[in-house]
């Protein structure tokens, strides 16, 4: 307590020093706390389920491309085989995101939901607040003896039923079918964990039967569209599960060569699958903000070293009166830890404000972003960061200050320079470290900014301006046949095209850059292959005028027209990438291919290639162009699709109410979902790159400012310590230019050493950035050179002010002071 009281008096005694040190630490600790709140929520916090370490995600893997991140979807029959034959899993389940139309007054309400297998909630280990969850029997056609059932989310139950606890047993109509409510999940339950949680859950009984008696989806081994999760048995490991899944998949590949060629399977912890490629970017940002804290700590350490030089006589007196070296170090560390604690409190205030600001910038496609907040773990991190920082920047100055020459320090005529050489070397080392860290951050920020700029300039292959999009899903009960689906689309498009301000309208499934994708195998008539060995390619179902509406240019041949109907000659359009890969040196117009796309159990029809169009970025702006096929939706109608409307006005969102009105006139039971401008999808594709580049640039700017302050502080202190030497030099004839070169040259030497160390470390940094970059090499000499020149210029400017002060030293005054 005596040490603490004395430390408080010392800090109040020098308020300017205290304010500067606390402010620097508050910036460093606050930034670290804010970023840690993101890292903690997204990467470190356990999933909100019982025994989350037992939860895994699993799925199909193409053994020809094991380096690809993530799993491919699997089919129902494959899942049933995995579930029946495994011995490592206590429970297995599949799920598929769906949207449902809730019948009501006026236009139907769209609900987010999931189609799940019977053990879905057993896998997650979550029990309902009311009622029960699903049984395996409820996977059967029609939902088993009790009919179709539904489980409600807590928010939907409160919103739709006002928290009525008698909801169990009541009926609800989804997509024209009646479901019985059997359960309500507890508050806070959310799965899949993303920005738009599900509102209702139904079983795969919906896919277990068809209206026309054809093979249901649950019986189609080649229909892959399910994501899989499982709960390991106690004592089972992910490695064991992987070995077992691989063995089962190998047997299925032998048993079903037509659908399971190049088929394997694997598993990873569910949290790892959820985070995906987000982790590297967040860890890079966390490392960057850690560098900012190190630079701030180095500045404070330099301040303490300068302060220790002034306090040498005080420390010498304490030693002469019996204080041990350990006792002096403890006192000085108490002061530094107190400084850090004050900086931590300031950092916590900055973090509380900064975290809210940070959340507003976090891309929506970063998982668990809703959980970002200042909680107990973040508070504990702030305390540890403050304590560690206090010891980090305080130990070296305390150690140096306690190494005293008592005779020199207590000499009445001493200038108090004992140990100044050691102090000077340590201060220089700290500045060199600051320059190296600043160069690292500036290099990383420059590369990410260049990547973002180049990604922003990528041509998506479409014209995104004034393009309105919305999703629609037609129920199987109301639209059981392709003819009815086509009739609905034609009626809707006719009404939308007649709206004022609309220039073009069409449909597409799936929408480019929406995150959805359809992939199918295909055969080329001239080079037929066995079914299991056929090539695969993404396929799109495009409506009339789709290419005109999206602004996709025709390269050769023709586009779809109103004569391409359900019963006319099957046609297909391919993109340039498809033509180059599968018809090199040939003209594909007029040739026929057979996509694995059929409305019956038979193979799809042979389709004549009638046109080639420009490539379009469908997966993301970062991804390379891929071969693509387009089939007219009039020849293969799907019950779910996106509506595209190009307008003549600058505010196309004003059309939303008009489009809803047109939809109500065609069928009020069909809801309009995912209403947004196409530019929103482009922005989402850029969101992570923008987020990483913005934050790293901010941190690099702060680091550059702190480094400039550090260099200025060292040079100013050096000038003050060398006042007598400079006076003698000028008395002996040194000119102002000589003094300027002496001071500025000393600072630039430190900067040059820091640049050399920083450039060496930058080689490792660029490798860490890896897949965060786009269109920029992992080592860019021009960027490194520009950053080095910028640091040199800033360092020269920081040195110039103390140097100019040095040229104003009056030799007579300097010598008389001795």
DAFEN-V720351 format. One record per residue. N is the residue number from 0. RES is the residue in three letters. OMEGA is omega as a letter, one per 30 degrees, with the letter a starting at -180 (* if undefined). Layout:
BEGIN
n=N res=RES omega=OMEGA
n=N res=RES omega=OMEGA
END
This chain:
BEGIN
n=0 res=UNK omega=l
n=1 res=UNK omega=l
n=2 res=UNK omega=a
n=3 res=UNK omega=l
n=4 res=UNK omega=l
n=5 res=UNK omega=l
n=6 res=UNK omega=l
n=7 res=UNK omega=l
n=8 res=UNK omega=a
n=9 res=UNK omega=a
n=10 res=UNK omega=l
n=11 res=UNK omega=a
n=12 res=UNK omega=a
n=13 res=UNK omega=a
n=14 res=UNK omega=a
n=15 res=UNK omega=l
n=16 res=UNK omega=a
n=17 res=UNK omega=a
n=18 res=UNK omega=a
n=19 res=UNK omega=a
n=20 res=UNK omega=a
n=21 res=UNK omega=l
n=22 res=UNK omega=l
n=23 res=UNK omega=a
n=24 res=UNK omega=a
n=25 res=UNK omega=l
n=26 res=UNK omega=a
n=27 res=UNK omega=a
n=28 res=UNK omega=l
n=29 res=UNK omega=l
n=30 res=UNK omega=l
n=31 res=UNK omega=l
n=32 res=UNK omega=a
n=33 res=UNK omega=l
n=34 res=UNK omega=l
n=35 res=UNK omega=l
n=36 res=UNK omega=l
n=37 res=UNK omega=a
n=38 res=UNK omega=a
n=39 res=UNK omega=a
n=40 res=UNK omega=a
n=41 res=UNK omega=a
n=42 res=UNK omega=a
n=43 res=UNK omega=a
n=44 res=UNK omega=l
n=45 res=UNK omega=l
n=46 res=UNK omega=a
n=47 res=UNK omega=l
n=48 res=UNK omega=l
n=49 res=UNK omega=a
n=50 res=UNK omega=a
n=51 res=UNK omega=l
n=52 res=UNK omega=l
n=53 res=UNK omega=a
n=54 res=UNK omega=l
n=55 res=UNK omega=l
n=56 res=UNK omega=l
n=57 res=UNK omega=a
n=58 res=UNK omega=a
n=59 res=UNK omega=l
n=60 res=UNK omega=l
n=61 res=UNK omega=a
n=62 res=UNK omega=l
n=63 res=UNK omega=a
n=64 res=UNK omega=a
n=65 res=UNK omega=a
n=66 res=UNK omega=a
n=67 res=UNK omega=a
n=68 res=UNK omega=l
n=69 res=UNK omega=a
n=70 res=UNK omega=l
n=71 res=UNK omega=l
n=72 res=UNK omega=l
n=73 res=UNK omega=a
n=74 res=UNK omega=l
n=75 res=UNK omega=a
n=76 res=UNK omega=l
n=77 res=UNK omega=l
n=78 res=UNK omega=l
n=79 res=UNK omega=l
n=80 res=UNK omega=l
n=81 res=UNK omega=a
n=82 res=UNK omega=a
n=83 res=UNK omega=a
n=84 res=UNK omega=a
n=85 res=UNK omega=l
n=86 res=UNK omega=a
n=87 res=UNK omega=a
n=88 res=UNK omega=l
n=89 res=UNK omega=l
n=90 res=UNK omega=l
n=91 res=UNK omega=l
n=92 res=UNK omega=l
n=93 res=UNK omega=l
n=94 res=UNK omega=l
n=95 res=UNK omega=a
n=96 res=UNK omega=a
n=97 res=UNK omega=l
n=98 res=UNK omega=a
n=99 res=UNK omega=l
n=100 res=UNK omega=l
n=101 res=UNK omega=a
n=102 res=UNK omega=l
n=103 res=UNK omega=l
n=104 res=UNK omega=a
n=105 res=UNK omega=a
n=106 res=UNK omega=a
n=107 res=UNK omega=l
n=108 res=UNK omega=l
n=109 res=UNK omega=l
n=110 res=UNK omega=l
n=111 res=UNK omega=a
n=112 res=UNK omega=l
n=113 res=UNK omega=l
n=114 res=UNK omega=a
n=115 res=UNK omega=l
n=116 res=UNK omega=a
n=117 res=UNK omega=a
n=118 res=UNK omega=a
n=119 res=UNK omega=a
n=120 res=UNK omega=l
n=121 res=UNK omega=l
n=122 res=UNK omega=a
n=123 res=UNK omega=l
n=124 res=UNK omega=a
n=125 res=UNK omega=l
n=126 res=UNK omega=a
n=127 res=UNK omega=l
n=128 res=UNK omega=l
n=129 res=UNK omega=l
n=130 res=UNK omega=a
n=131 res=UNK omega=l
n=132 res=UNK omega=a
n=133 res=UNK omega=l
n=134 res=UNK omega=l
n=135 res=UNK omega=l
n=136 res=UNK omega=a
n=137 res=UNK omega=l
n=138 res=UNK omega=a
n=139 res=UNK omega=l
n=140 res=UNK omega=a
n=141 res=UNK omega=l
n=142 res=UNK omega=l
n=143 res=UNK omega=a
n=144 res=UNK omega=a
n=145 res=UNK omega=a
n=146 res=UNK omega=a
n=147 res=UNK omega=a
n=148 res=UNK omega=a
n=149 res=UNK omega=l
n=150 res=UNK omega=a
n=151 res=UNK omega=l
n=152 res=UNK omega=a
n=153 res=UNK omega=l
n=154 res=UNK omega=a
n=155 res=UNK omega=l
n=156 res=UNK omega=l
n=157 res=UNK omega=a
n=158 res=UNK omega=a
n=159 res=UNK omega=a
n=160 res=UNK omega=l
n=161 res=UNK omega=l
n=162 res=UNK omega=a
n=163 res=UNK omega=a
n=164 res=UNK omega=l
n=165 res=UNK omega=a
n=166 res=UNK omega=a
n=167 res=UNK omega=a
n=168 res=UNK omega=l
n=169 res=UNK omega=a
n=170 res=UNK omega=l
n=171 res=UNK omega=a
n=172 res=UNK omega=l
n=173 res=UNK omega=a
n=174 res=UNK omega=l
n=175 res=UNK omega=l
n=176 res=UNK omega=a
n=177 res=UNK omega=l
n=178 res=UNK omega=l
n=179 res=UNK omega=l
n=180 res=UNK omega=l
n=181 res=UNK omega=a
n=182 res=UNK omega=l
n=183 res=UNK omega=a
n=184 res=UNK omega=a
n=185 res=UNK omega=l
n=186 res=UNK omega=l
n=187 res=UNK omega=l
n=188 res=UNK omega=a
n=189 res=UNK omega=l
n=190 res=UNK omega=f
n=191 res=UNK omega=a
n=192 res=UNK omega=l
n=193 res=UNK omega=a
n=194 res=UNK omega=a
n=195 res=UNK omega=a
n=196 res=UNK omega=a
n=197 res=UNK omega=l
n=198 res=UNK omega=l
n=199 res=UNK omega=l
n=200 res=UNK omega=l
n=201 res=UNK omega=a
n=202 res=UNK omega=a
n=203 res=UNK omega=l
n=204 res=UNK omega=l
n=205 res=UNK omega=a
n=206 res=UNK omega=a
n=207 res=UNK omega=l
n=208 res=UNK omega=l
n=209 res=UNK omega=a
n=210 res=UNK omega=a
n=211 res=UNK omega=l
n=212 res=UNK omega=l
n=213 res=UNK omega=a
n=214 res=UNK omega=l
n=215 res=UNK omega=a
n=216 res=UNK omega=a
n=217 res=UNK omega=l
n=218 res=UNK omega=a
n=219 res=UNK omega=a
n=220 res=UNK omega=a
n=221 res=UNK omega=a
n=222 res=UNK omega=a
n=223 res=UNK omega=l
n=224 res=UNK omega=a
n=225 res=UNK omega=l
n=226 res=UNK omega=a
n=227 res=UNK omega=l
n=228 res=UNK omega=l
n=229 res=UNK omega=l
n=230 res=UNK omega=a
n=231 res=UNK omega=l
n=232 res=UNK omega=l
n=233 res=UNK omega=a
n=234 res=UNK omega=l
n=235 res=UNK omega=a
n=236 res=UNK omega=l
n=237 res=UNK omega=l
n=238 res=UNK omega=l
n=239 res=UNK omega=l
n=240 res=UNK omega=l
n=241 res=UNK omega=l
n=242 res=UNK omega=a
n=243 res=UNK omega=l
n=244 res=UNK omega=l
n=245 res=UNK omega=l
n=246 res=UNK omega=l
n=247 res=UNK omega=a
n=248 res=UNK omega=l
n=249 res=UNK omega=l
n=250 res=UNK omega=l
n=251 res=UNK omega=l
n=252 res=UNK omega=l
n=253 res=UNK omega=a
n=254 res=UNK omega=a
n=255 res=UNK omega=a
n=256 res=UNK omega=a
n=257 res=UNK omega=a
n=258 res=UNK omega=a
n=259 res=UNK omega=l
n=260 res=UNK omega=a
n=261 res=UNK omega=a
n=262 res=UNK omega=l
n=263 res=UNK omega=a
n=264 res=UNK omega=l
n=265 res=UNK omega=a
n=266 res=UNK omega=l
n=267 res=UNK omega=l
n=268 res=UNK omega=a
n=269 res=UNK omega=a
n=270 res=UNK omega=l
n=271 res=UNK omega=l
n=272 res=UNK omega=a
n=273 res=UNK omega=a
n=274 res=UNK omega=l
n=275 res=UNK omega=a
n=276 res=UNK omega=l
n=277 res=UNK omega=a
n=278 res=UNK omega=a
n=279 res=UNK omega=a
n=280 res=UNK omega=a
n=281 res=UNK omega=l
n=282 res=UNK omega=l
n=283 res=UNK omega=l
n=284 res=UNK omega=l
n=285 res=UNK omega=l
n=286 res=UNK omega=a
n=287 res=UNK omega=a
n=288 res=UNK omega=l
n=289 res=UNK omega=l
n=290 res=UNK omega=l
n=291 res=UNK omega=l
n=292 res=UNK omega=l
n=293 res=UNK omega=l
n=294 res=UNK omega=l
n=295 res=UNK omega=l
n=296 res=UNK omega=l
n=297 res=UNK omega=l
n=298 res=UNK omega=l
n=299 res=UNK omega=l
n=300 res=UNK omega=l
n=301 res=UNK omega=l
n=302 res=UNK omega=a
n=303 res=UNK omega=l
n=304 res=UNK omega=l
n=305 res=UNK omega=l
n=306 res=UNK omega=a
n=307 res=UNK omega=l
n=308 res=UNK omega=l
n=309 res=UNK omega=a
n=310 res=UNK omega=a
n=311 res=UNK omega=a
n=312 res=UNK omega=l
n=313 res=UNK omega=a
n=314 res=UNK omega=l
n=315 res=UNK omega=l
n=316 res=UNK omega=l
n=317 res=UNK omega=l
n=318 res=UNK omega=a
n=319 res=UNK omega=a
n=320 res=UNK omega=l
n=321 res=UNK omega=l
n=322 res=UNK omega=l
n=323 res=UNK omega=l
n=324 res=UNK omega=l
n=325 res=UNK omega=a
n=326 res=UNK omega=a
n=327 res=UNK omega=l
n=328 res=UNK omega=l
n=329 res=UNK omega=l
n=330 res=UNK omega=a
n=331 res=UNK omega=l
n=332 res=UNK omega=l
n=333 res=UNK omega=l
n=334 res=UNK omega=a
n=335 res=UNK omega=l
n=336 res=UNK omega=l
n=337 res=UNK omega=l
n=338 res=UNK omega=a
n=339 res=UNK omega=l
n=340 res=UNK omega=l
n=341 res=UNK omega=l
n=342 res=UNK omega=l
n=343 res=UNK omega=l
n=344 res=UNK omega=l
n=345 res=UNK omega=l
n=346 res=UNK omega=l
n=347 res=UNK omega=l
n=348 res=UNK omega=l
n=349 res=UNK omega=a
n=350 res=UNK omega=l
n=351 res=UNK omega=l
n=352 res=UNK omega=a
n=353 res=UNK omega=a
n=354 res=UNK omega=l
n=355 res=UNK omega=l
n=356 res=UNK omega=a
n=357 res=UNK omega=a
n=358 res=UNK omega=l
n=359 res=UNK omega=l
n=360 res=UNK omega=a
n=361 res=UNK omega=l
n=362 res=UNK omega=a
n=363 res=UNK omega=a
n=364 res=UNK omega=l
n=365 res=UNK omega=a
n=366 res=UNK omega=l
n=367 res=UNK omega=a
n=368 res=UNK omega=l
n=369 res=UNK omega=a
n=370 res=UNK omega=a
n=371 res=UNK omega=l
n=372 res=UNK omega=l
n=373 res=UNK omega=l
n=374 res=UNK omega=a
n=375 res=UNK omega=l
n=376 res=UNK omega=l
n=377 res=UNK omega=l
n=378 res=UNK omega=l
n=379 res=UNK omega=l
n=380 res=UNK omega=a
n=381 res=UNK omega=l
n=382 res=UNK omega=a
n=383 res=UNK omega=l
n=384 res=UNK omega=l
n=385 res=UNK omega=l
n=386 res=UNK omega=l
n=387 res=UNK omega=l
n=388 res=UNK omega=l
n=389 res=UNK omega=l
n=390 res=UNK omega=a
n=391 res=UNK omega=a
n=392 res=UNK omega=a
n=393 res=UNK omega=a
n=394 res=UNK omega=a
n=395 res=UNK omega=l
n=396 res=UNK omega=l
n=397 res=UNK omega=l
n=398 res=UNK omega=l
n=399 res=UNK omega=a
n=400 res=UNK omega=a
n=401 res=UNK omega=l
n=402 res=UNK omega=a
n=403 res=UNK omega=l
n=404 res=UNK omega=a
n=405 res=UNK omega=a
n=406 res=UNK omega=a
n=407 res=UNK omega=a
n=408 res=UNK omega=a
n=409 res=UNK omega=l
n=410 res=UNK omega=a
n=411 res=UNK omega=a
n=412 res=UNK omega=a
n=413 res=UNK omega=l
n=414 res=UNK omega=l
n=415 res=UNK omega=a
n=416 res=UNK omega=l
n=417 res=UNK omega=l
n=418 res=UNK omega=a
n=419 res=UNK omega=l
n=420 res=UNK omega=l
n=421 res=UNK omega=l
n=422 res=UNK omega=a
n=423 res=UNK omega=a
n=424 res=UNK omega=a
n=425 res=UNK omega=l
n=426 res=UNK omega=l
n=427 res=UNK omega=l
n=428 res=UNK omega=l
n=429 res=UNK omega=l
n=430 res=UNK omega=l
n=431 res=UNK omega=l
n=432 res=UNK omega=l
n=433 res=UNK omega=a
n=434 res=UNK omega=a
n=435 res=UNK omega=l
n=436 res=UNK omega=l
n=437 res=UNK omega=l
n=438 res=UNK omega=l
n=439 res=UNK omega=a
n=440 res=UNK omega=a
n=441 res=UNK omega=l
n=442 res=UNK omega=l
n=443 res=UNK omega=l
n=444 res=UNK omega=l
n=445 res=UNK omega=a
n=446 res=UNK omega=a
n=447 res=UNK omega=l
n=448 res=UNK omega=l
n=449 res=UNK omega=l
n=450 res=UNK omega=a
n=451 res=UNK omega=l
n=452 res=UNK omega=a
n=453 res=UNK omega=l
n=454 res=UNK omega=l
n=455 res=UNK omega=a
n=456 res=UNK omega=a
n=457 res=UNK omega=l
n=458 res=UNK omega=a
n=459 res=UNK omega=a
n=460 res=UNK omega=l
n=461 res=UNK omega=l
n=462 res=UNK omega=a
n=463 res=UNK omega=a
n=464 res=UNK omega=l
n=465 res=UNK omega=a
n=466 res=UNK omega=a
n=467 res=UNK omega=l
n=468 res=UNK omega=l
n=469 res=UNK omega=l
n=470 res=UNK omega=l
n=471 res=UNK omega=l
n=472 res=UNK omega=a
n=473 res=UNK omega=a
n=474 res=UNK omega=l
n=475 res=UNK omega=a
n=476 res=UNK omega=a
n=477 res=UNK omega=a
n=478 res=UNK omega=a
n=479 res=UNK omega=a
n=480 res=UNK omega=l
n=481 res=UNK omega=a
n=482 res=UNK omega=a
n=483 res=UNK omega=l
n=484 res=UNK omega=l
n=485 res=UNK omega=l
n=486 res=UNK omega=l
n=487 res=UNK omega=a
n=488 res=UNK omega=a
n=489 res=UNK omega=a
n=490 res=UNK omega=a
n=491 res=UNK omega=a
n=492 res=UNK omega=l
n=493 res=UNK omega=a
n=494 res=UNK omega=a
n=495 res=UNK omega=a
n=496 res=UNK omega=a
n=497 res=UNK omega=a
n=498 res=UNK omega=l
n=499 res=UNK omega=l
n=500 res=UNK omega=a
n=501 res=UNK omega=l
n=502 res=UNK omega=a
n=503 res=UNK omega=l
n=504 res=UNK omega=l
n=505 res=UNK omega=l
n=506 res=UNK omega=l
n=507 res=UNK omega=l
n=508 res=UNK omega=f
n=509 res=UNK omega=a
n=510 res=UNK omega=l
n=511 res=UNK omega=l
n=512 res=UNK omega=a
n=513 res=UNK omega=a
n=514 res=UNK omega=l
n=515 res=UNK omega=a
n=516 res=UNK omega=l
n=517 res=UNK omega=l
n=518 res=UNK omega=l
n=519 res=UNK omega=l
n=520 res=UNK omega=l
n=521 res=UNK omega=l
n=522 res=UNK omega=l
n=523 res=UNK omega=a
n=524 res=UNK omega=a
n=525 res=UNK omega=a
n=526 res=UNK omega=a
n=527 res=UNK omega=l
n=528 res=UNK omega=l
n=529 res=UNK omega=a
n=530 res=UNK omega=a
n=531 res=UNK omega=a
n=532 res=UNK omega=a
n=533 res=UNK omega=l
n=534 res=UNK omega=l
n=535 res=UNK omega=l
n=536 res=UNK omega=l
n=537 res=UNK omega=a
n=538 res=UNK omega=a
n=539 res=UNK omega=l
n=540 res=UNK omega=a
n=541 res=UNK omega=l
n=542 res=UNK omega=l
n=543 res=UNK omega=l
n=544 res=UNK omega=l
n=545 res=UNK omega=a
n=546 res=UNK omega=l
n=547 res=UNK omega=a
n=548 res=UNK omega=a
n=549 res=UNK omega=a
n=550 res=UNK omega=l
n=551 res=UNK omega=a
n=552 res=UNK omega=l
n=553 res=UNK omega=l
n=554 res=UNK omega=a
n=555 res=UNK omega=l
n=556 res=UNK omega=a
n=557 res=UNK omega=l
n=558 res=UNK omega=l
n=559 res=UNK omega=l
n=560 res=UNK omega=a
n=561 res=UNK omega=l
n=562 res=UNK omega=l
n=563 res=UNK omega=a
n=564 res=UNK omega=a
n=565 res=UNK omega=a
n=566 res=UNK omega=l
n=567 res=UNK omega=a
n=568 res=UNK omega=a
n=569 res=UNK omega=a
n=570 res=UNK omega=l
n=571 res=UNK omega=l
n=572 res=UNK omega=l
n=573 res=UNK omega=l
n=574 res=UNK omega=a
n=575 res=UNK omega=a
n=576 res=UNK omega=l
n=577 res=UNK omega=a
n=578 res=UNK omega=a
n=579 res=UNK omega=a
n=580 res=UNK omega=a
n=581 res=UNK omega=l
n=582 res=UNK omega=a
n=583 res=UNK omega=l
n=584 res=UNK omega=a
n=585 res=UNK omega=l
n=586 res=UNK omega=a
n=587 res=UNK omega=a
n=588 res=UNK omega=l
n=589 res=UNK omega=l
n=590 res=UNK omega=a
n=591 res=UNK omega=l
n=592 res=UNK omega=a
n=593 res=UNK omega=l
n=594 res=UNK omega=l
n=595 res=UNK omega=a
n=596 res=UNK omega=a
n=597 res=UNK omega=l
n=598 res=UNK omega=l
n=599 res=UNK omega=l
n=600 res=UNK omega=l
n=601 res=UNK omega=l
n=602 res=UNK omega=l
n=603 res=UNK omega=a
n=604 res=UNK omega=l
n=605 res=UNK omega=a
n=606 res=UNK omega=l
n=607 res=UNK omega=l
n=608 res=UNK omega=a
n=609 res=UNK omega=a
n=610 res=UNK omega=l
n=611 res=UNK omega=a
n=612 res=UNK omega=l
n=613 res=UNK omega=l
n=614 res=UNK omega=l
n=615 res=UNK omega=l
n=616 res=UNK omega=a
n=617 res=UNK omega=a
n=618 res=UNK omega=l
n=619 res=UNK omega=l
n=620 res=UNK omega=a
n=621 res=UNK omega=a
n=622 res=UNK omega=l
n=623 res=UNK omega=l
n=624 res=UNK omega=l
n=625 res=UNK omega=l
n=626 res=UNK omega=a
n=627 res=UNK omega=l
n=628 res=UNK omega=l
n=629 res=UNK omega=l
n=630 res=UNK omega=l
n=631 res=UNK omega=a
n=632 res=UNK omega=l
n=633 res=UNK omega=l
n=634 res=UNK omega=l
n=635 res=UNK omega=a
n=636 res=UNK omega=l
n=637 res=UNK omega=a
n=638 res=UNK omega=l
n=639 res=UNK omega=a
n=640 res=UNK omega=l
n=641 res=UNK omega=l
n=642 res=UNK omega=l
n=643 res=UNK omega=a
n=644 res=UNK omega=l
n=645 res=UNK omega=a
n=646 res=UNK omega=l
n=647 res=UNK omega=a
n=648 res=UNK omega=l
n=649 res=UNK omega=a
n=650 res=UNK omega=a
n=651 res=UNK omega=l
n=652 res=UNK omega=l
n=653 res=UNK omega=l
n=654 res=UNK omega=a
n=655 res=UNK omega=a
n=656 res=UNK omega=l
n=657 res=UNK omega=l
n=658 res=UNK omega=l
n=659 res=UNK omega=l
n=660 res=UNK omega=l
n=661 res=UNK omega=l
n=662 res=UNK omega=l
n=663 res=UNK omega=a
n=664 res=UNK omega=l
n=665 res=UNK omega=l
n=666 res=UNK omega=a
n=667 res=UNK omega=a
n=668 res=UNK omega=l
n=669 res=UNK omega=a
n=670 res=UNK omega=l
n=671 res=UNK omega=a
n=672 res=UNK omega=l
n=673 res=UNK omega=a
n=674 res=UNK omega=l
n=675 res=UNK omega=l
n=676 res=UNK omega=a
n=677 res=UNK omega=l
n=678 res=UNK omega=l
n=679 res=UNK omega=l
n=680 res=UNK omega=l
n=681 res=UNK omega=a
n=682 res=UNK omega=l
n=683 res=UNK omega=l
n=684 res=UNK omega=l
n=685 res=UNK omega=a
n=686 res=UNK omega=a
n=687 res=UNK omega=l
n=688 res=UNK omega=l
n=689 res=UNK omega=a
n=690 res=UNK omega=a
n=691 res=UNK omega=a
n=692 res=UNK omega=a
n=693 res=UNK omega=a
n=694 res=UNK omega=a
n=695 res=UNK omega=l
n=696 res=UNK omega=l
n=697 res=UNK omega=a
n=698 res=UNK omega=l
n=699 res=UNK omega=l
n=700 res=UNK omega=l
n=701 res=UNK omega=l
n=702 res=UNK omega=l
n=703 res=UNK omega=l
n=704 res=UNK omega=l
n=705 res=UNK omega=l
n=706 res=UNK omega=l
n=707 res=UNK omega=l
n=708 res=UNK omega=l
n=709 res=UNK omega=l
n=710 res=UNK omega=l
n=711 res=UNK omega=a
n=712 res=UNK omega=l
n=713 res=UNK omega=a
n=714 res=UNK omega=l
n=715 res=UNK omega=l
n=716 res=UNK omega=a
n=717 res=UNK omega=l
n=718 res=UNK omega=l
n=719 res=UNK omega=a
n=720 res=UNK omega=a
n=721 res=UNK omega=a
n=722 res=UNK omega=a
n=723 res=UNK omega=a
n=724 res=UNK omega=a
n=725 res=UNK omega=l
n=726 res=UNK omega=l
n=727 res=UNK omega=l
n=728 res=UNK omega=a
n=729 res=UNK omega=l
n=730 res=UNK omega=a
n=731 res=UNK omega=l
n=732 res=UNK omega=l
n=733 res=UNK omega=l
n=734 res=UNK omega=l
n=735 res=UNK omega=l
n=736 res=UNK omega=l
n=737 res=UNK omega=a
n=738 res=UNK omega=l
n=739 res=UNK omega=a
n=740 res=UNK omega=l
n=741 res=UNK omega=a
n=742 res=UNK omega=a
n=743 res=UNK omega=l
n=744 res=UNK omega=l
n=745 res=UNK omega=l
n=746 res=UNK omega=a
n=747 res=UNK omega=l
n=748 res=UNK omega=l
n=749 res=UNK omega=l
n=750 res=UNK omega=a
n=751 res=UNK omega=l
n=752 res=UNK omega=l
n=753 res=UNK omega=l
n=754 res=UNK omega=l
n=755 res=UNK omega=l
n=756 res=UNK omega=a
n=757 res=UNK omega=l
n=758 res=UNK omega=l
n=759 res=UNK omega=l
n=760 res=UNK omega=a
n=761 res=UNK omega=l
n=762 res=UNK omega=l
n=763 res=UNK omega=a
n=764 res=UNK omega=a
n=765 res=UNK omega=l
n=766 res=UNK omega=l
n=767 res=UNK omega=a
n=768 res=UNK omega=l
n=769 res=UNK omega=a
n=770 res=UNK omega=l
n=771 res=UNK omega=a
n=772 res=UNK omega=l
n=773 res=UNK omega=l
n=774 res=UNK omega=a
n=775 res=UNK omega=l
n=776 res=UNK omega=l
n=777 res=UNK omega=l
n=778 res=UNK omega=a
n=779 res=UNK omega=a
n=780 res=UNK omega=a
n=781 res=UNK omega=l
n=782 res=UNK omega=l
n=783 res=UNK omega=l
n=784 res=UNK omega=l
n=785 res=UNK omega=l
n=786 res=UNK omega=l
n=787 res=UNK omega=l
n=788 res=UNK omega=l
n=789 res=UNK omega=l
n=790 res=UNK omega=l
n=791 res=UNK omega=l
n=792 res=UNK omega=l
n=793 res=UNK omega=l
n=794 res=UNK omega=l
n=795 res=UNK omega=l
n=796 res=UNK omega=l
n=797 res=UNK omega=l
n=798 res=UNK omega=a
n=799 res=UNK omega=a
n=800 res=UNK omega=l
n=801 res=UNK omega=a
n=802 res=UNK omega=l
n=803 res=UNK omega=l
n=804 res=UNK omega=a
n=805 res=UNK omega=a
n=806 res=UNK omega=a
n=807 res=UNK omega=l
n=808 res=UNK omega=l
n=809 res=UNK omega=a
n=810 res=UNK omega=a
n=811 res=UNK omega=a
n=812 res=UNK omega=a
n=813 res=UNK omega=a
n=814 res=UNK omega=a
n=815 res=UNK omega=a
n=816 res=UNK omega=l
n=817 res=UNK omega=*
END
